[in-house]
Amino acid sequence: MKGILQQIINANKQREVGEAAAIQTELNNPATSDSRRSFLKKTALGGIALGGFMSMSIEDTLAHTTSKINRASNPADLKITDMRYVRINRGWPVIRIDTNQGIYGLGEVRDGADEKYALFLKSRIMGQNPCNVEQLFKSIKQFGMHGRQAGGVCGVEDALWDLTGKAYGVPCWQLLGGRYRDKVRLYADTPEDKDISVFKEKVRRRMVDQGYTWLKMDLGLQMVSNTSGTTVNTKFWGNAQGQYDMASYMGYGNTAHQFTQIQITDKGLNEMAKYVDGIRSVVGYEVPLSADHFGHFDLNNSIRLGRAVEKYRLASLEDMIPWQSMAQWKKITDALETPTITGEDIYLKEEFKKLVDMRAVDIVHPDLASSGGLLETKKIGDYAEEGGVAMMMHQAGSPVNFMANVHCAAATQNFLALEHHSVDTPWWEGLVKTTDGRPLITKGFANVPLTAPGLGIELNEEVVKQHLDPRDQSYFRATPEWNEKRSHDRLWS
């Protein structure tokens, strides 16, 4: 053993000579930037070069070569130098925060949002130490809002945690206080097909081949609104098909549920119940089955629908009315035995605290890309736990956002399941490479990186470039236009 270590020491002595010469050459180059020059000087003085074992004992060499600390990083001197982005073709803007030491962090603006929500914040964090995550979050959180408008703040927060984990050589879950689990349970959409035999085979594949132990289905007006006698007042709203068509301010997609005066008839409720019965007959009762995308109708019809499917023991009824209507949510929750759930569009813990204190829902459902990022979502989960409320997590992004959720879920005790919205997208997992070599997902569970620092992933550049948004084919281009801060941000006088 000592002979092998002596060989390592001798080899490193030779490397040190070459590296010292290379560093000196770069220092003498007038094109070398001041920040790079400063880093190289500190590297030379600190003995960070790979060959810097010359004066070490065998014991020190052993400790150095087996340590997981990134000795090329000096966290106290880290500074943010840039923010860049790439937009993946599913509405997934991924950002990269660069530093003066070559370490970078990846984050993601929420699906369906705009990378400009994050780029706007660049001037607020340039030159700052990225490891001061909570301080930086407090300085930028005023620029977030509920829904997609929170995406910029949350994406930046994710990238800061990834960067900090890499700087200190630990996974993000460790920075949140440790983990409760080594794998994270996922829930996935039920596949759809009108042919019952094809549908059964798709469900079998989802549960047996892919290994998912929790499923979710859509159970909304779109299923019955084209059938005569099932609804009231849907034709006025274009048969209530445009739930996500928000181009018109006064259209169905932008009208809150309580203000449409759409109702479901007994015939409509029976048709919806038949649909649930058909899925339950295939899925069985061992697997939790949640429901979502009901459409825009009021609390009375929410209660009627909830009661119509109560015997099928659904795991949750999600977003039946807007989350802001907390008193109405409480009425629905009190009226039903099926668990209620909302929260994917709520920004920061304050509104979640109201839901928990009122017992307005049975389960909180933050989307980490809207709720405030890793630490804020962890705080939301902890507060809900103290109030006896469980937490599921909504997620419909790329593997970057997915892994941020995995770390938060691993660190939160009252967590139930995390959404995976791209199960049937064949290239989704290939967008990244895990730094510990394990797959992202094994049989319906996400693998928590046990030792890999930060989020535990890097982008697979070749695959990402194959799936760029056709409206923006750039790949982490420089963004100097966002460098300058032009206003002061204080909210008080």
Legacy VTK file of the C-alpha trace (Angstrom):
# vtk DataFile Version 3.0
C-alpha trace
ASCII
DATASET POLYDATA
POINTS 493 float
0.000 0.000 0.000
2.753 2.448 0.934
4.574 1.578 -2.278
1.510 2.502 -4.320
1.149 5.781 -2.421
4.801 6.589 -2.991
4.227 6.123 -6.713
1.279 8.541 -6.499
3.462 11.103 -4.700
6.239 10.813 -7.299
3.772 11.140 -10.171
2.207 14.192 -8.584
5.616 15.837 -8.166
6.108 15.572 -11.914
2.583 16.907 -12.577
3.212 19.866 -10.283
6.135 21.054 -12.347
4.044 20.988 -15.521
1.033 22.622 -13.901
3.093 25.386 -12.342
4.512 26.200 -15.768
1.042 26.198 -17.320
-0.299 28.518 -14.601
2.628 30.918 -15.071
2.071 30.969 -18.846
-1.591 31.878 -18.365
-0.677 34.566 -15.820
1.773 36.099 -18.316
-0.888 36.156 -21.059
-2.301 39.716 -21.320
-5.665 38.272 -22.478
-6.236 36.551 -19.109
-9.085 38.257 -17.227
-8.516 39.790 -13.797
-10.893 37.335 -12.098
-9.157 34.371 -13.739
-5.739 35.813 -12.850
-6.807 36.183 -9.184
-8.044 32.608 -9.091
-4.807 31.262 -10.608
-2.718 33.135 -8.040
-4.769 31.720 -5.166
-4.529 28.260 -6.712
-0.757 28.469 -6.838
-0.446 29.850 -3.299
-2.892 27.341 -1.855
-1.308 24.276 -3.359
-4.549 23.356 -5.125
-2.808 22.043 -8.237
-3.189 18.346 -8.875
0.460 17.892 -8.225
0.384 19.680 -4.889
1.275 16.607 -2.793
5.047 17.195 -2.928
5.484 17.959 0.765
2.685 15.745 2.058
3.186 12.657 4.145
1.775 9.322 2.988
-1.036 9.731 5.547
-1.903 13.229 4.241
-1.781 11.991 0.657
-4.210 9.205 1.532
-6.580 11.663 3.202
-6.363 14.033 0.238
-6.913 11.430 -2.475
-9.904 9.861 -0.715
-11.623 13.121 0.272
-14.836 14.085 -1.526
-14.221 17.797 -0.962
-13.714 19.792 -4.141
-10.349 21.363 -3.268
-10.430 23.426 -6.443
-13.242 25.396 -4.814
-12.808 28.077 -2.179
-16.468 28.720 -1.209
-15.699 31.869 0.768
-14.314 33.532 -2.362
-16.967 32.371 -4.849
-18.566 35.154 -6.889
-21.365 35.012 -9.445
-20.071 36.131 -12.842
-22.849 35.288 -15.292
-26.320 33.840 -15.878
-27.192 32.115 -19.146
-30.068 29.978 -20.378
-31.212 27.337 -22.835
-34.870 26.795 -23.726
-35.865 23.145 -24.202
-38.761 22.407 -26.517
-41.501 21.718 -24.001
-41.547 25.180 -22.469
-38.636 24.336 -20.135
-36.181 27.259 -19.681
-33.021 25.984 -17.945
-30.633 28.561 -16.481
-26.944 28.300 -15.608
-25.277 30.526 -13.001
-21.493 30.778 -13.500
-18.803 31.767 -10.994
-15.236 33.007 -10.881
-13.996 29.526 -9.941
-15.465 27.605 -12.854
-18.219 26.000 -10.754
-21.752 26.531 -12.043
-25.275 25.711 -10.927
-28.299 24.597 -12.936
-31.871 25.697 -12.272
-35.138 25.774 -14.171
-37.861 28.346 -14.678
-41.281 26.708 -14.371
-42.828 24.988 -17.369
-44.838 27.363 -19.522
-43.026 30.421 -18.128
-40.375 32.712 -19.610
-36.608 32.681 -19.013
-36.786 36.487 -18.733
-38.318 36.022 -15.278
-34.886 34.702 -14.236
-32.677 36.904 -16.426
-34.302 39.968 -14.856
-32.728 38.895 -11.562
-29.185 38.591 -12.923
-28.273 42.190 -12.059
-29.420 41.566 -8.461
-27.033 38.665 -7.858
-23.964 39.479 -9.986
-20.803 39.618 -7.894
-22.491 37.966 -4.903
-21.393 34.770 -3.176
-23.831 32.086 -4.403
-23.466 30.099 -1.187
-25.446 32.744 0.723
-28.613 31.194 -0.693
-31.163 32.391 1.846
-29.841 35.948 1.826
-29.958 36.096 -1.977
-33.424 34.556 -1.982
-34.705 37.238 0.379
-33.308 39.933 -1.907
-35.046 38.594 -5.023
-38.250 36.975 -3.748
-40.178 40.257 -4.096
-39.917 39.773 -7.866
-41.898 36.524 -7.821
-45.653 36.038 -7.780
-48.137 33.180 -7.809
-48.203 30.805 -10.772
-45.608 31.012 -13.531
-44.431 34.454 -12.430
-42.575 32.768 -9.572
-40.515 30.748 -12.036
-37.553 33.107 -12.196
-36.998 33.367 -8.444
-37.396 29.618 -8.011
-35.072 28.751 -10.894
-32.366 31.010 -9.478
-32.795 29.495 -6.014
-32.436 25.979 -7.455
-29.238 26.934 -9.273
-27.762 28.496 -6.132
-28.314 25.275 -4.167
-26.791 23.209 -6.977
-23.785 25.523 -6.973
-23.412 25.459 -3.192
-23.610 21.676 -3.080
-20.888 21.431 -5.704
-18.708 23.960 -3.866
-18.903 22.015 -0.585
-19.044 18.561 -2.176
-22.416 17.491 -0.716
-25.885 16.717 -2.152
-28.563 19.407 -1.907
-30.649 17.317 0.493
-27.761 17.440 2.962
-27.845 21.249 2.866
-31.561 21.096 3.736
-30.875 19.159 6.924
-30.511 15.563 5.776
-32.741 12.974 4.155
-35.639 10.790 5.281
-35.566 8.434 2.282
-33.207 6.995 -0.320
-35.824 6.881 -3.071
-38.770 9.115 -3.860
-42.185 7.731 -4.790
-43.561 9.082 -8.060
-47.076 9.398 -9.410
-47.844 9.361 -13.119
-50.795 10.040 -15.387
-52.960 7.103 -16.395
-52.577 6.440 -20.131
-55.707 7.035 -22.191
-57.367 4.991 -24.952
-61.005 4.489 -25.952
-60.323 0.838 -26.766
-60.636 -0.906 -23.383
-58.271 -3.736 -24.342
-55.591 -1.255 -25.435
-56.211 0.796 -22.294
-55.771 -2.252 -20.063
-52.459 -3.077 -21.726
-51.241 0.516 -21.280
-52.158 0.468 -17.585
-50.462 -2.918 -17.160
-47.312 -1.457 -18.704
-47.483 1.630 -16.479
-47.795 -0.457 -13.313
-45.847 -3.637 -14.070
-43.170 -2.692 -16.595
-42.611 0.911 -15.473
-43.338 0.151 -11.830
-45.533 3.127 -10.894
-47.395 2.637 -7.623
-49.511 5.836 -7.729
-51.562 7.069 -10.701
-53.518 10.211 -11.578
-56.288 10.724 -14.131
-58.081 13.700 -15.641
-61.754 13.809 -14.632
-63.269 16.910 -16.163
-66.003 18.589 -18.121
-64.178 17.807 -21.364
-65.306 14.190 -20.947
-69.012 14.971 -21.109
-69.565 18.513 -22.400
-70.173 17.285 -25.969
-72.817 14.808 -24.763
-76.349 16.178 -24.703
-77.967 16.568 -21.300
-74.791 16.261 -19.202
-74.024 19.919 -18.462
-75.674 23.317 -18.134
-74.284 26.482 -19.793
-71.193 24.946 -21.450
-72.055 25.966 -25.026
-71.795 29.615 -24.010
-68.170 28.832 -23.104
-67.307 26.960 -26.303
-68.316 23.627 -24.738
-65.791 24.348 -21.938
-62.926 22.864 -23.938
-60.467 25.747 -23.576
-59.305 25.397 -19.992
-55.755 26.340 -20.998
-56.710 28.785 -23.751
-55.990 32.063 -22.017
-55.653 34.340 -25.040
-58.963 36.057 -24.279
-59.160 37.842 -20.935
-62.914 37.190 -20.690
-62.744 33.680 -22.128
-63.344 30.373 -20.359
-59.660 29.759 -19.603
-59.330 33.062 -17.750
-62.658 32.933 -15.892
-62.555 31.694 -12.298
-64.583 28.569 -11.647
-67.278 30.245 -9.550
-68.083 32.788 -12.282
-68.989 30.495 -15.196
-72.336 29.214 -13.836
-71.589 25.860 -15.443
-73.340 22.937 -13.764
-73.190 19.174 -14.154
-76.437 17.244 -14.424
-77.102 13.873 -12.808
-76.548 12.312 -16.222
-73.160 14.017 -16.434
-72.204 12.821 -12.952
-73.211 9.266 -13.859
-71.048 9.381 -16.994
-68.062 10.609 -14.998
-68.612 7.947 -12.338
-68.689 5.270 -15.058
-65.331 6.518 -16.307
-63.801 6.261 -12.825
-65.324 2.825 -12.370
-63.712 1.664 -15.619
-60.270 2.862 -14.565
-60.612 1.402 -11.063
-61.590 -1.968 -12.546
-58.262 -2.037 -14.401
-56.008 -0.376 -11.816
-57.505 -2.088 -8.777
-57.666 -0.686 -5.265
-54.128 -1.256 -4.036
-52.763 1.605 -6.164
-53.717 5.170 -5.096
-55.634 6.933 -7.880
-55.819 10.741 -7.872
-57.964 13.014 -10.062
-57.341 16.409 -11.689
-58.453 18.882 -14.418
-62.123 19.085 -13.519
-62.867 22.309 -15.355
-64.363 25.586 -14.202
-67.466 25.032 -12.088
-68.342 26.130 -8.545
-68.065 24.600 -5.080
-71.597 23.144 -5.140
-70.877 21.151 -8.269
-67.473 20.220 -6.837
-69.221 18.670 -3.849
-71.757 16.882 -6.065
-68.972 15.424 -8.226
-66.906 14.488 -5.180
-69.823 12.595 -3.690
-70.585 10.859 -6.998
-67.119 9.255 -7.064
-66.639 8.821 -3.325
-67.122 5.052 -3.361
-64.093 4.634 -5.615
-61.762 5.851 -2.827
-59.738 8.301 -4.867
-56.473 9.420 -3.310
-57.148 13.118 -3.943
-59.338 15.637 -5.768
-57.034 18.351 -7.091
-57.715 22.034 -7.823
-61.495 21.776 -8.033
-61.715 25.562 -7.533
-58.991 28.269 -7.404
-56.671 27.981 -4.417
-57.398 31.575 -3.346
-60.973 30.620 -2.380
-59.863 29.077 0.904
-63.192 29.400 2.749
-64.903 27.610 -0.131
-62.162 24.966 -0.171
-62.890 24.308 3.491
-66.583 23.776 2.684
-65.652 21.225 0.020
-63.171 19.487 2.312
-65.657 19.297 5.182
-68.351 17.918 2.870
-66.283 15.083 1.367
-64.510 11.983 2.633
-62.102 11.981 -0.321
-58.902 13.964 0.417
-58.710 17.414 -1.187
-55.527 18.997 -2.501
-54.361 22.316 -3.951
-51.278 24.529 -4.130
-49.366 24.113 -7.409
-49.682 27.835 -8.191
-49.025 29.235 -4.702
-45.891 31.325 -4.169
-44.170 31.253 -0.748
-45.203 29.644 2.517
-47.509 32.386 3.822
-50.549 31.298 1.766
-49.849 27.622 2.470
-49.885 28.441 6.186
-53.415 29.816 5.794
-54.548 26.608 4.074
-53.058 24.517 6.869
-54.359 26.682 9.719
-57.891 26.631 8.277
-57.739 22.909 7.472
-59.006 24.025 4.081
-57.466 20.998 2.334
-56.213 17.598 3.394
-52.974 17.723 1.379
-50.828 20.666 0.272
-49.468 20.434 -3.256
-46.618 22.880 -3.959
-44.829 23.034 -7.288
-41.240 23.752 -6.306
-40.835 25.889 -9.458
-43.591 28.208 -8.157
-43.540 27.785 -4.379
-40.125 29.360 -3.790
-37.533 26.689 -4.535
-35.946 23.976 -2.407
-35.674 25.626 1.010
-39.037 27.412 0.886
-40.798 24.209 -0.185
-39.069 22.318 2.613
-40.400 24.964 5.039
-43.898 24.566 3.562
-43.748 20.821 4.102
-42.495 21.199 7.661
-45.278 23.665 8.549
-47.890 21.364 7.050
-46.461 18.446 9.013
-46.833 20.379 12.268
-50.484 20.940 11.352
-51.084 17.270 10.568
-51.301 17.868 6.812
-49.451 15.753 4.231
-47.596 17.059 1.160
-47.569 15.887 -2.437
-45.469 17.740 -5.019
-46.546 18.926 -8.472
-43.877 18.798 -11.202
-44.052 19.052 -14.989
-40.559 20.150 -15.986
-37.289 18.829 -17.334
-34.958 16.546 -15.329
-33.314 19.666 -13.846
-36.500 20.740 -12.074
-37.319 17.098 -11.380
-34.081 16.548 -9.459
-34.552 19.732 -7.432
-37.886 18.246 -6.355
-36.268 14.898 -5.562
-33.806 16.494 -3.139
-36.570 18.484 -1.426
-38.828 15.419 -1.200
-35.999 13.377 0.294
-35.522 16.016 3.003
-39.222 16.409 3.950
-40.849 13.900 6.307
-44.562 14.303 5.468
-43.995 13.848 1.725
-46.297 11.401 -0.116
-45.492 11.395 -3.849
-43.955 13.527 -6.617
-45.506 14.021 -10.045
-43.631 12.800 -13.117
-45.317 14.384 -16.114
-43.087 13.074 -18.923
-43.218 9.313 -18.418
-43.986 8.690 -22.087
-41.484 11.189 -23.525
-38.662 8.901 -24.740
-35.907 11.536 -24.755
-36.742 13.125 -21.370
-34.263 11.205 -19.193
-31.530 11.584 -21.811
-31.482 15.365 -21.351
-29.153 14.876 -18.366
-26.457 12.563 -17.075
-26.321 11.710 -13.383
-22.955 12.327 -11.774
-23.186 9.142 -9.711
-23.916 6.982 -12.759
-27.333 5.755 -11.578
-30.546 6.153 -13.584
-32.896 8.983 -12.607
-35.774 6.564 -12.092
-36.000 2.876 -11.227
-39.406 1.150 -11.296
-41.538 4.172 -10.448
-39.178 5.664 -7.860
-36.623 8.463 -8.277
-33.147 7.596 -7.021
-31.904 10.101 -4.444
-28.222 10.975 -5.099
-26.543 9.730 -1.909
-23.080 11.201 -2.489
-23.179 13.225 -5.735
-22.774 16.944 -4.967
-25.425 19.530 -5.777
-28.396 18.246 -7.736
-26.310 15.309 -8.951
-26.820 15.914 -12.671
-25.203 17.592 -15.662
-26.843 18.410 -18.977
-26.319 16.049 -21.893
-25.400 18.736 -24.400
-25.932 16.603 -27.496
-29.479 15.574 -26.510
-30.457 19.053 -25.295
-29.383 20.560 -28.624
-31.614 18.063 -30.415
-34.636 19.379 -28.498
-34.232 23.147 -28.418
-37.320 25.349 -28.582
-37.784 26.214 -32.297
-38.445 29.829 -31.271
-35.039 30.104 -29.589
-32.185 27.898 -30.787
-29.492 29.555 -28.646
-27.476 27.448 -26.221
-26.263 29.310 -23.123
-25.405 32.453 -25.050
-23.918 35.412 -23.190
-26.549 37.754 -21.675
-24.732 41.063 -21.024
-27.950 43.009 -21.637
-29.180 41.798 -18.229
-26.049 42.809 -16.282
-27.044 46.316 -15.261
-29.352 47.125 -12.379
-31.351 50.288 -13.017
-33.545 50.643 -9.928
-33.446 50.302 -6.187
-35.588 47.518 -4.739
-36.324 48.493 -1.144
-40.011 48.128 -0.272
-40.026 50.600 2.601
-38.951 54.207 3.231
LINES 1 494
493 0 1 2 3 4 5 6 7 8 9 10 11 12 13 14 15 16 17 18 19 20 21 22 23 24 25 26 27 28 29 30 31 32 33 34 35 36 37 38 39 40 41 42 43 44 45 46 47 48 49 50 51 52 53 54 55 56 57 58 59 60 61 62 63 64 65 66 67 68 69 70 71 72 73 74 75 76 77 78 79 80 81 82 83 84 85 86 87 88 89 90 91 92 93 94 95 96 97 98 99 100 101 102 103 104 105 106 107 108 109 110 111 112 113 114 115 116 117 118 119 120 121 122 123 124 125 126 127 128 129 130 131 132 133 134 135 136 137 138 139 140 141 142 143 144 145 146 147 148 149 150 151 152 153 154 155 156 157 158 159 160 161 162 163 164 165 166 167 168 169 170 171 172 173 174 175 176 177 178 179 180 181 182 183 184 185 186 187 188 189 190 191 192 193 194 195 196 197 198 199 200 201 202 203 204 205 206 207 208 209 210 211 212 213 214 215 216 217 218 219 220 221 222 223 224 225 226 227 228 229 230 231 232 233 234 235 236 237 238 239 240 241 242 243 244 245 246 247 248 249 250 251 252 253 254 255 256 257 258 259 260 261 262 263 264 265 266 267 268 269 270 271 272 273 274 275 276 277 278 279 280 281 282 283 284 285 286 287 288 289 290 291 292 293 294 295 296 297 298 299 300 301 302 303 304 305 306 307 308 309 310 311 312 313 314 315 316 317 318 319 320 321 322 323 324 325 326 327 328 329 330 331 332 333 334 335 336 337 338 339 340 341 342 343 344 345 346 347 348 349 350 351 352 353 354 355 356 357 358 359 360 361 362 363 364 365 366 367 368 369 370 371 372 373 374 375 376 377 378 379 380 381 382 383 384 385 386 387 388 389 390 391 392 393 394 395 396 397 398 399 400 401 402 403 404 405 406 407 408 409 410 411 412 413 414 415 416 417 418 419 420 421 422 423 424 425 426 427 428 429 430 431 432 433 434 435 436 437 438 439 440 441 442 443 444 445 446 447 448 449 450 451 452 453 454 455 456 457 458 459 460 461 462 463 464 465 466 467 468 469 470 471 472 473 474 475 476 477 478 479 480 481 482 483 484 485 486 487 488 489 490 491 492
